[in-house]
Each structure stands twice: as structure tokens, then as C-alpha cells.
Amino acid sequence: MKKNLEVTTHIGCKVLCKYCPQSKIVEAYGKLKSKNVMTLSDFKKILLNVDNKDTKLIFAGFSECFLNKDSVDMIIHACRQGFKIDIFTTAVGLTKAKILKMKKAGVSFYAVAFHLFKSDRFFKKDKFYKTVEFFKSNIESRVCKVVEVRKVFSRAGSLFKVDKKPGKLVCLNNFVYQNVVLPNGDLFLCCNDFSLKHKLGNLFENHNSSKKIESERKKIVSLMKKEDSDIACRFCEISSCFDKNNNIRFGTNKDFLEKDDRFKDKIETVNKLKQKIKEKIKKENI
Ligand code: SF4
């Protein structure tokens, strides 16, 4: 099974985007009494348990990766190990020197998303766009765009309270296979599990495709089908629930279903997804 692995290079992101529940992750991780910052050698150790053939890396997770002083060296190392890499960044901490260092090392990315963020502390529009342009003119990537947050999600109920979803669920983004590794090697369900509710294993000790971790993923999928299960997905906008007539409710995506030219591409994507889920329901008889 193809997977994505999000890398959280440190805990406690000082960018403090308005829609990111940092206090939740800081509180939850604090209870583990583990190291807050991933070093280059930690990262190398983690990659020994990840296969570049079935897993793409995403530097994102629960914090801005460029605020970790080792992040550029981690990216260079991952590139040399043959990993496909995506990056999701606010560009805070991304300097010209870091961009040129990646260029010199021959780093290229699969997809890059510059997150147009809202933060009282850091956002300077001119600086942000200058960094984006400098990056684009020096680093190769298949896709590179500025992504704006149009709608604030609850992050599975971590940012604000949401109603618990009943019924059988499916993750519309298949994030059961896009897990997040933390500085102590712990692997958690997804980037919406800010409360660290679902630990799947530890990548210092377990291979990302080990039986142990795969069976934890399967457990989550089966809990999604249990009506009374207490999992983060029940509070997450990315999950979709089915009623008895197999009607799919698209949560956040329903916004895109309105007849509006601006959302044409999104409508197409959602419709494809809808079709895929219908086939899945039919196949699995759920
Ligand atoms: S439904 Fe939400 S909480 Fe569950 S795996 Fe998907 S993104 Fe994560």
C-alpha cells in the first residue's frame, strides 16, 4: 500500500497560525515527556524504517519545518536516499541561504505548497511572496503553488467543538495512510490528530510497513465502521458518513459542490472521489 509520511521536526510551532491548535499538541506531547526537537541523526534513524518505494515524505505535520535548524539537511538526506518529497510551509525560517544550499545539493520536490497563513506574529506579505519567487526560480518541483486557507477546520475537534458524527465513516483523504512522525519517533494517525489520540507505533523501533503498524491502521479503519467508536475521525471534517441509503455527505467539500466556476476543478475532484467511495461501499458491502 502506498503511503505518505508527514514529518514533524519539532513540537511547539512559534508561527501560531490562527487556525492551528498548537496548545493541544503541546499539551498532549508534554505528557509523553519526550524530546521536542528532531535532530538530523534522529531523522536518519527514522528513515531506516521507511521504504522509499512505498512511502512519500511530506515535511509538514504539526509545525513549520524550516524552524528546525536541521531541516534542510534532513531534506538533502532524504533526497539522496531516493525519497519523493512534498513540502507544506509558511516560509517562516526559510532563508535565501537555505534555498541556495538545497539548490547546490540538487534537491527537487514533488509538490510544494506555500501556505498563505494568518498569524499576528510573523506574516509579512512582501517577504512571503519574495521568498516564494526566490524558491521557484532556484528549486525544481513538479507542482509549486500558494495555498490559501479559505475555511477553518476544527482539526478533529481540537480547535473548536464539533458534533460527533454517527454512522459508518470513511476518510475522504485516506489519511489512515498519511501518518505523522514526531521528534521521539512516535507515529500518530494523521495531521488532524492534534490531541495525539491514536498512536500507531514508533519509527525508531518499528518499520513503517511492519505488521504491527499495518494492523494499527486496519484497527482505525474498522473503528470507523463501528457506530459507537470513540475516534478522532468522528469529529473530523474530512471524514464522510453514510446513511442507510448510502447517501454520501461530503462535510467540508459540500462547499465545492455549489455551482460556481471558481470551484470547477474541485467539483470534478469531489465527484471522482464520490464515485470511488461508492465503488468502495459496493465492494466492501458497508
Ligand atoms: S477522518 Fe480525519 S481524523 Fe480520521 S484519518 Fe481522516 S483526516 Fe485523520
Residues whose N, C-alpha, C, O or C-beta is under 5 A from the ligand:
A	BS01	SF4	A156 C171 F175 V176 C190 N192 A232 C233 C236 I238 S239
